[in-house]
């Protein structure tokens, strides 16, 4: 019966070589882990049934992350602590489970509540004038960019940007239906090469955080 179903939010990290998995490959990796753990997955209907699960926000290839979220439905309840034990026994290197939270079945989707993403960007070499470049970018009224042949304004998508210690930049960028800022585009706007930076997504910000 529907009322016996259980909805879980899994918080996880992507590290090491798994950063090079695309979104679909990471999704399939989670499917394998969940099946091997023997969890009672709820499947979609139709000719090609799939587990009823969704990620809050795809992690771009090459990025690491520690606050990623997976929304999962089970056919009947399993204690969250047992879910943690089962999953951790099946996780491959580079995929780490940080926690499991049970939520109401009627809770809006994570995607619909996503508002921003927080990144830490470690630079191989920090220009001496980086702080000045950051201030100039924040002070500008607009920052026209082009993505896939379409022009857009990057500046409103930057909620905060600061230079941290140890050659790091901290960014909080808008995400979701209202527009999504990309850290590689911010680096380009600062005159930096994204290919020489390690980009780590530290946290996702949702409407329910307030």
C-alpha positions as CSV (number, residue, x, y, z in Angstrom):
1,X,0.0,0.0,0.0
2,X,1.2,3.5,-0.8
3,X,1.0,4.6,2.9
4,X,3.7,2.0,3.7
5,X,6.2,3.5,1.3
6,X,9.3,5.3,2.7
7,X,11.1,8.3,1.3
8,X,14.8,8.9,2.2
9,X,17.3,11.6,1.4
10,X,20.8,10.3,1.2
11,X,23.7,12.7,1.7
12,X,26.9,11.6,0.0
13,X,30.3,12.6,-1.2
14,X,32.0,12.1,-4.6
15,X,35.8,11.9,-4.3
16,X,38.9,10.7,-6.1
17,X,38.6,9.0,-9.5
18,X,34.8,9.0,-9.3
19,X,34.8,12.7,-10.1
20,X,35.2,11.8,-13.7
21,X,31.9,9.9,-13.9
22,X,29.2,11.7,-15.8
23,X,25.8,12.2,-14.2
24,X,24.2,9.1,-15.8
25,X,27.1,6.9,-14.8
26,X,27.0,8.2,-11.2
27,X,23.3,7.5,-11.2
28,X,23.9,3.9,-12.4
29,X,26.6,3.4,-9.8
30,X,24.0,4.3,-7.1
31,X,21.5,1.9,-8.7
32,X,24.1,-0.9,-8.4
33,X,24.9,0.0,-4.8
34,X,21.2,0.1,-3.8
35,X,20.4,-3.3,-5.4
36,X,23.5,-5.0,-3.9
37,X,22.4,-3.6,-0.5
38,X,19.1,-5.4,-0.9
39,X,16.9,-2.4,-0.2
40,X,13.2,-2.7,-1.2
41,X,13.4,-0.2,-4.1
42,X,10.2,1.3,-5.5
43,X,10.2,1.0,-9.3
44,X,8.5,3.1,-12.0
45,X,5.8,1.5,-14.2
46,X,6.1,0.8,-17.9
47,X,8.3,-1.3,-20.2
48,X,11.6,-0.2,-18.6
49,X,11.1,0.0,-14.9
50,X,13.7,2.1,-13.0
51,X,14.2,2.8,-9.3
52,X,12.2,5.8,-8.1
53,X,15.1,8.1,-7.2
54,X,16.5,11.4,-8.3
55,X,19.6,13.5,-7.5
56,X,19.1,17.1,-6.3
57,X,21.6,18.7,-8.7
58,X,23.9,16.9,-11.2
59,X,27.6,17.2,-10.3
60,X,29.6,18.3,-13.3
61,X,32.4,15.9,-14.6
62,X,35.7,16.7,-12.8
63,X,34.1,18.2,-9.7
64,X,34.2,16.6,-6.3
65,X,31.4,17.1,-3.8
66,X,30.5,16.4,-0.2
67,X,26.9,17.6,0.3
68,X,25.3,15.8,-2.7
69,X,21.7,14.5,-2.2
70,X,19.8,11.5,-3.5
71,X,16.0,11.3,-3.1
72,X,14.9,7.7,-2.9
73,X,11.6,5.8,-2.5
74,X,11.3,2.3,-0.9
75,X,8.3,0.0,-1.0
76,X,8.3,-0.3,2.8
77,X,10.2,1.3,5.7
78,X,13.7,0.3,6.7
79,X,15.4,2.0,9.7
80,X,17.8,4.7,8.5
81,X,20.6,3.3,10.6
82,X,20.2,-0.1,8.8
83,X,20.1,1.6,5.5
84,X,23.5,3.3,6.3
85,X,25.0,-0.1,7.3
86,X,23.8,-1.9,4.2
87,X,24.9,0.9,1.8
88,X,28.3,1.4,3.3
89,X,29.1,-2.2,2.9
90,X,28.6,-1.9,-0.9
91,X,30.0,1.5,-1.7
92,X,32.9,1.7,-4.2
93,X,36.0,3.8,-3.5
94,X,35.3,7.4,-4.1
95,X,31.6,7.3,-3.1
96,X,30.9,8.0,0.6
97,X,27.7,8.1,2.5
98,X,27.4,11.0,4.9
99,X,23.9,10.4,6.3
100,X,20.3,9.2,5.7
101,X,17.2,11.2,6.6
102,X,13.6,10.0,6.4
103,X,11.2,12.6,5.0
104,X,7.5,12.9,4.4
105,X,6.3,11.4,1.2
106,X,4.5,14.7,0.3
107,X,7.7,16.8,0.7
108,X,8.4,18.8,-2.6
109,X,11.2,17.5,-4.7
110,X,14.8,18.6,-3.9
111,X,15.1,20.0,-7.4
112,X,12.1,22.3,-6.9
113,X,13.6,23.6,-3.6
114,X,17.2,24.1,-4.8
115,X,18.4,27.7,-4.6
116,X,22.2,27.9,-4.6
117,X,25.4,25.8,-4.5
118,X,28.5,26.6,-2.5
119,X,31.9,25.8,-4.1
120,X,35.5,25.8,-2.9
121,X,38.0,26.3,-5.8
122,X,41.6,25.6,-5.2
123,X,44.0,27.3,-7.7
124,X,47.4,26.0,-8.7
125,X,48.7,29.5,-8.6
126,X,47.0,32.6,-7.2
127,X,47.5,35.8,-9.1
128,X,48.7,38.7,-6.9
129,X,45.8,40.8,-8.0
130,X,43.1,38.2,-7.5
131,X,41.4,40.0,-4.7
132,X,41.2,43.1,-6.9
133,X,39.7,41.1,-9.8
134,X,37.1,39.6,-7.4
135,X,36.1,43.1,-6.2
136,X,35.9,44.4,-9.7
137,X,33.6,41.5,-10.8
138,X,31.4,42.0,-7.7
139,X,31.2,45.7,-8.4
140,X,30.2,45.4,-12.0
141,X,26.5,45.8,-12.9
142,X,26.6,43.0,-15.4
143,X,28.9,40.3,-16.8
144,X,27.7,39.1,-20.2
145,X,28.7,35.5,-21.0
146,X,27.7,33.0,-23.7
147,X,26.7,29.4,-23.0
148,X,25.8,27.0,-25.8
149,X,25.3,29.8,-28.2
150,X,23.0,31.8,-25.9
151,X,24.0,35.0,-24.1
152,X,23.2,35.5,-20.4
153,X,24.3,37.7,-17.5
154,X,26.6,35.9,-15.0
155,X,26.6,38.7,-12.4
156,X,23.1,38.1,-10.9
157,X,24.0,34.4,-10.5
158,X,26.9,35.2,-8.1
159,X,25.5,35.4,-4.6
160,X,29.0,35.7,-3.0
161,X,32.6,35.4,-4.0
162,X,35.7,35.7,-1.8
163,X,39.4,34.9,-1.7
164,X,40.2,32.4,1.0
165,X,43.6,31.2,2.5
166,X,45.7,28.6,0.8
167,X,45.0,29.7,-2.8
168,X,41.3,29.1,-2.6
169,X,38.2,30.9,-3.8
170,X,34.8,30.5,-2.1
171,X,31.7,30.9,-4.3
172,X,28.0,30.7,-3.6
173,X,26.2,30.6,-7.0
174,X,22.5,30.6,-7.7
175,X,21.1,27.3,-8.8
176,X,17.7,26.0,-9.9
177,X,14.8,27.1,-12.1
178,X,15.7,30.8,-11.9
179,X,19.1,30.3,-13.4
180,X,22.3,28.4,-12.5
181,X,25.8,29.9,-12.1
182,X,28.8,27.8,-13.0
183,X,32.1,28.1,-11.2
184,X,34.1,27.6,-14.4
185,X,32.4,30.6,-15.9
186,X,33.2,32.6,-12.8
187,X,36.9,31.6,-13.2
188,X,36.9,32.7,-16.9
189,X,35.3,36.0,-15.9
190,X,38.2,36.5,-13.5
191,X,40.7,35.7,-16.2
192,X,41.6,32.3,-14.8
193,X,41.9,28.9,-16.5
194,X,39.3,26.5,-15.1
195,X,41.5,23.6,-16.3
196,X,44.1,24.5,-13.7
197,X,41.7,24.5,-10.8
198,X,40.2,21.9,-8.5
199,X,36.5,22.6,-8.0
200,X,34.8,21.1,-5.0
201,X,31.0,21.5,-4.3
202,X,30.8,21.8,-0.5
203,X,27.1,22.4,0.0
204,X,23.7,22.7,-1.7
205,X,21.3,25.4,-0.4
206,X,17.6,24.8,-0.3
207,X,14.4,26.8,0.5
208,X,13.9,24.6,3.6
209,X,17.2,25.6,5.0
210,X,15.8,29.0,6.1
